[in-house]
């Protein structure tokens, strides 16, 4: 139940962010939905990933500057429900955009 709430809340926050971006720019909601959702997926993946390439690079940089070697922990596969919500939002926005502009794509 908690996981469904996290996914739903993520999609709600992304919808509100997309609406605000559309409100303050001359673009429509669906016109910026796919780039906004794609950017959200990339940002969430970058900041929520554990043991990724960016994390290892940062660890090596800190170790090189301090001279203190940190213990390397094995990466743990943990589901990020925020990332799942962002990906689901991207899929929904792609589907909604193609549905609303179906005449444009089919002709």
SVG drawing of the C-alpha trace seen along z (x, -y; Angstrom):
<svg xmlns="http://www.w3.org/2000/svg" viewBox="-7 -32 54 39">
<polyline fill="none" stroke="black" stroke-width="0.4" points="0.0,0.0 2.8,-2.4 4.5,-1.6 1.4,-2.5 1.1,-5.7 4.7,-6.6 4.2,-5.9 1.0,-7.9 2.5,-10.8 5.5,-10.8 3.1,-10.9 1.1,-13.7 4.2,-15.8 5.4,-15.3 2.0,-16.3 2.0,-19.5 5.5,-20.3 4.6,-19.7 1.5,-21.9 3.6,-24.7 6.2,-24.5 3.4,-24.8 1.8,-27.6 4.9,-29.8 5.9,-29.0 4.0,-29.6 3.9,-25.8 1.0,-23.5 0.8,-20.8 1.2,-17.9 3.8,-19.7 6.3,-19.6 5.0,-16.4 7.4,-14.0 10.6,-16.1 9.6,-16.9 8.9,-13.3 12.2,-12.2 14.2,-14.7 12.5,-13.6 13.4,-10.0 17.0,-10.9 17.2,-13.0 15.6,-10.5 17.8,-7.7 20.9,-9.8 20.1,-10.8 18.4,-7.7 20.9,-5.2 23.1,-3.4 26.5,-2.2 26.3,-3.6 29.1,-5.0 28.6,-8.6 28.7,-7.3 31.9,-5.3 33.5,-8.3 32.6,-10.6 34.0,-8.0 37.3,-7.7 37.6,-11.5 37.1,-11.8 39.6,-8.9 42.1,-10.5 41.9,-13.9 41.9,-12.7 44.1,-9.7 41.7,-7.7 40.4,-4.5 36.8,-3.8 35.4,-0.3 33.5,0.7 30.1,2.0 28.5,4.5 25.7,2.8 22.3,3.6 19.4,3.9 16.7,1.9 13.5,0.9 13.1,-2.8 9.4,-3.4 10.0,-7.0 11.9,-5.9 9.0,-3.5 6.5,-6.3 8.6,-8.6 8.9,-5.9 5.1,-5.2 4.5,-8.9 6.6,-8.9 4.7,-6.0 1.4,-7.5 2.4,-10.9 3.7,-9.2 0.5,-7.3 -1.7,-10.4 0.3,-12.5 0.0,-10.0 -3.7,-9.6 -4.4,-13.3 -2.3,-13.9 -3.3,-10.7 -4.6,-12.5 -1.2,-14.2 0.7,-10.9 -1.6,-8.9 -1.8,-11.3"/>
</svg>
